[in-house]
Amino acid sequence: IKHDQNLSVALITNGTMTHKVSKETWDAFSWVRVSLNFFNGYKEKIKFPVIRNGVLGCSMVYIGQTLQEMKELSQFVDNDRVKYIRILPNCLLDQAALINEHEKIMKLLEELGDVRFFQQFKLHGNPCSSVCHQAYFRPYLSEVNGGTVFPCDSLVLNNELQHFNEKYLICKSQNILDFLDRKIGMNFDATRDCLGCVFTDNIKLLDEYMCANINKFDEYQEELMHEEFV
């Protein structure tokens, strides 16, 4: 698919079952992200795959890890294959607590000194557009009701729902092409119903491009680093 249709094919995994995936399958991915979770025996259970044609990275949630724990983690992923480790706080926190956690992470990474680590800043807000433009680029396929499509995977942040409310449901998985062709609409107003959104900048950029013909994409002359997070 990637080569025939110029699509990027990617995988996010917890890294505990990498041995069950064939070498040919790993070779098909443009990027693979291993979620680093702190649990008993994680160093023995998490295995990093070999990605010959793409980028291998990691992601982790800050839950108060100490500098020593971060140093141990840095050594654990100390190989040439892992290109980056993204770290972010628990986005279920309220805005004030979220900002405080970001400040703690910034200080922690300065002390750690591992340049592969970068913090992804996420703050809550409500989009400028009633339509979630980003949903057409990165819709989220969930297992709800046998496979349904939602606009993104951060809906659980709205009013601290912590689940995928049916108000945001777009369609069944087999009807995704009708949604992308605008034959199926969204039954919610993002400006009113998505107060926990952490993608407001992305949606504003897309809204300006689509509705006001303001093209800021050309401002980025060089390839973005870790662009899958944008």
C-alpha positions as CSV (number, residue, x, y, z in Angstrom):
1,I,0.0,0.0,0.0
2,K,2.7,2.5,1.0
3,H,4.6,2.1,-2.2
4,D,1.7,1.8,-4.6
5,Q,-0.4,4.7,-3.3
6,N,2.2,6.9,-1.6
7,L,0.7,6.3,1.8
8,S,2.5,6.1,5.1
9,V,1.7,3.0,7.1
10,A,2.5,3.1,10.8
11,L,2.0,1.2,14.0
12,I,1.7,2.1,17.7
13,T,2.5,-0.8,20.0
14,N,3.3,-1.6,23.6
15,G,6.2,-3.7,22.4
16,T,5.4,-6.8,24.3
17,M,4.4,-8.9,21.2
18,T,6.9,-7.7,18.6
19,H,8.3,-11.3,18.2
20,K,4.9,-12.4,16.7
21,V,5.2,-9.9,13.8
22,S,7.0,-11.0,10.7
23,K,10.1,-9.2,9.4
24,E,8.2,-8.5,6.1
25,T,5.5,-6.7,8.1
26,W,7.9,-4.6,10.0
27,D,9.6,-3.6,6.7
28,A,6.2,-2.2,5.5
29,F,5.9,0.5,8.1
30,S,7.0,4.1,7.6
31,W,7.2,4.6,11.4
32,V,6.6,2.5,14.5
33,R,6.1,4.0,18.0
34,V,6.6,1.9,21.1
35,S,4.7,3.0,24.2
36,L,6.9,2.9,27.2
37,N,4.9,1.9,30.2
38,F,6.4,1.6,33.7
39,F,5.4,-1.8,35.1
40,N,7.1,-4.6,36.9
41,G,9.5,-6.3,34.4
42,Y,9.0,-3.8,31.6
43,K,12.6,-4.1,30.6
44,E,12.3,-7.8,30.0
45,K,8.9,-7.7,28.3
46,I,9.2,-4.7,26.0
47,K,11.2,-5.5,22.9
48,F,12.1,-3.1,20.1
49,P,11.6,-4.3,16.6
50,V,14.0,-3.7,13.7
51,I,12.6,-1.1,11.3
52,R,14.7,-1.2,8.2
53,N,12.7,1.2,6.0
54,G,11.2,3.6,8.5
55,V,11.7,5.4,11.9
56,L,11.5,3.7,15.3
57,G,10.5,5.9,18.2
58,C,9.0,5.7,21.6
59,S,6.4,7.6,23.6
60,M,5.7,7.8,27.4
61,V,3.4,9.5,29.8
62,Y,5.0,11.4,32.7
63,I,3.6,10.1,36.0
64,G,6.2,11.6,38.4
65,Q,9.2,9.5,37.3
66,T,12.4,10.5,39.1
67,L,15.6,11.5,37.4
68,Q,17.1,8.1,38.3
69,E,14.2,6.3,36.7
70,M,14.5,8.4,33.6
71,K,18.3,7.6,33.4
72,E,17.5,3.9,33.6
73,L,14.9,4.3,30.9
74,S,17.4,6.2,28.7
75,Q,19.8,3.3,29.1
76,F,17.1,0.8,28.3
77,V,16.5,2.4,24.9
78,D,20.2,3.1,24.4
79,N,20.5,1.8,20.8
80,D,20.9,3.3,17.4
81,R,17.4,2.2,16.3
82,V,15.3,4.4,18.6
83,K,15.4,7.9,17.2
84,Y,13.2,9.8,19.7
85,I,11.3,9.4,22.9
86,R,8.2,11.6,23.1
87,I,7.0,12.5,26.7
88,L,3.8,14.2,27.7
89,P,1.7,14.5,30.9
90,N,-1.6,12.9,31.7
91,C,-4.0,14.9,29.5
92,L,-6.9,14.1,31.8
93,L,-5.6,16.6,34.3
94,D,-7.2,20.0,34.4
95,Q,-5.6,22.9,32.7
96,A,-3.7,24.3,35.7
97,A,-2.4,20.9,36.7
98,L,-1.4,20.1,33.1
99,I,0.7,23.3,32.8
100,N,2.4,22.4,36.1
101,E,3.3,19.0,34.8
102,H,4.7,20.5,31.6
103,E,7.0,22.6,33.7
104,K,8.2,19.6,35.7
105,I,8.9,17.7,32.5
106,M,10.9,20.5,31.1
107,K,13.1,20.7,34.2
108,L,13.4,16.9,34.2
109,L,14.6,16.7,30.6
110,E,17.1,19.5,31.1
111,E,18.6,17.5,34.0
112,L,18.5,14.2,32.0
113,G,20.4,15.6,29.0
114,D,19.3,12.9,26.5
115,V,18.6,14.8,23.2
116,R,16.3,12.0,22.0
117,F,13.7,13.1,24.5
118,F,11.3,15.8,23.5
119,Q,8.2,17.1,25.2
120,Q,4.9,17.5,23.3
121,F,3.0,20.4,24.7
122,K,-0.7,19.7,25.0
123,L,-3.2,22.2,26.5
124,H,-7.0,22.0,26.6
125,G,-9.1,24.4,24.5
126,N,-12.0,24.5,22.1
127,P,-11.6,24.6,18.4
128,C,-12.3,27.7,16.3
129,S,-14.4,25.7,13.9
130,S,-17.7,23.9,14.5
131,V,-16.4,21.2,12.1
132,C,-13.4,19.2,13.1
133,H,-11.3,19.5,10.0
134,Q,-8.6,17.3,11.5
135,A,-11.0,14.3,11.5
136,Y,-10.7,14.1,7.7
137,F,-7.0,13.6,8.0
138,R,-6.7,11.4,11.1
139,P,-10.0,9.8,12.0
140,Y,-10.0,7.3,14.9
141,L,-11.2,3.7,14.4
142,S,-12.4,2.3,17.7
143,E,-13.6,-1.2,18.6
144,V,-16.9,0.2,19.9
145,N,-19.9,-1.7,18.5
146,G,-17.8,-3.8,16.3
147,G,-15.8,-1.0,14.7
148,T,-16.9,2.7,14.6
149,V,-15.2,5.9,13.5
150,F,-14.7,8.9,15.8
151,P,-13.0,12.2,14.8
152,C,-10.0,11.6,17.1
153,D,-8.7,9.6,20.0
154,S,-8.8,12.6,22.5
155,L,-12.6,12.7,22.9
156,V,-12.2,11.2,26.3
157,L,-10.8,14.5,27.4
158,N,-14.0,16.4,26.8
159,N,-15.6,17.1,30.2
160,E,-13.4,14.3,31.5
161,L,-15.6,11.7,29.9
162,Q,-12.9,9.1,29.9
163,H,-14.9,7.2,27.3
164,F,-16.1,7.5,23.7
165,N,-19.5,9.2,23.9
166,E,-21.8,8.3,21.1
167,K,-22.5,12.0,20.5
168,Y,-19.2,12.1,18.7
169,L,-19.7,8.9,16.7
170,I,-19.4,9.5,12.9
171,C,-20.1,6.2,11.2
172,K,-19.4,2.5,11.0
173,S,-16.0,1.5,9.8
174,Q,-17.3,0.2,6.5
175,N,-18.7,3.7,5.7
176,I,-15.5,5.7,6.3
177,L,-15.1,6.5,2.6
178,D,-18.5,8.2,2.6
179,F,-17.4,10.3,5.5
180,L,-14.2,11.3,3.8
181,D,-16.3,12.2,0.7
182,R,-18.4,14.5,2.9
183,K,-21.5,12.3,2.4
184,I,-21.7,11.8,6.1
185,G,-21.4,14.7,8.5
186,M,-20.7,15.2,12.1
187,N,-23.4,15.4,14.7
188,F,-21.7,17.7,17.1
189,D,-20.4,21.3,17.2
190,A,-16.6,21.2,18.0
191,T,-16.7,24.8,19.3
192,R,-19.3,23.8,21.9
193,D,-18.7,20.1,22.5
194,C,-14.9,19.7,22.4
195,L,-13.7,21.9,25.3
196,G,-11.0,19.4,26.1
197,C,-9.4,19.4,22.6
198,V,-5.6,19.4,22.4
199,F,-5.5,19.9,18.7
200,T,-6.8,23.4,18.5
201,D,-3.8,24.8,16.6
202,N,-4.0,22.1,14.0
203,I,-7.7,22.8,13.4
204,K,-7.1,26.6,13.2
205,L,-4.4,26.0,10.6
206,L,-6.7,23.8,8.5
207,D,-9.7,26.2,9.0
208,E,-7.7,29.2,7.7
209,Y,-6.5,27.2,4.7
210,M,-10.0,25.8,3.8
211,C,-12.2,28.7,4.6
212,A,-10.1,31.8,4.2
213,N,-7.5,30.6,1.7
214,I,-4.7,31.4,4.1
215,N,-1.8,29.0,3.3
216,K,0.7,28.8,6.2
217,F,1.9,25.4,5.1
218,D,4.4,27.0,2.7
219,E,6.1,28.7,5.7
220,Y,7.7,25.3,6.6
221,Q,10.4,25.0,4.0
222,E,12.3,22.3,5.8
223,E,10.9,18.8,6.6
224,L,9.4,18.8,10.1
225,M,11.0,16.6,12.7
226,H,8.6,13.9,14.1
227,E,5.8,15.2,11.8
228,E,3.5,12.4,12.8
229,F,2.9,14.2,16.1
230,V,1.8,17.4,14.4
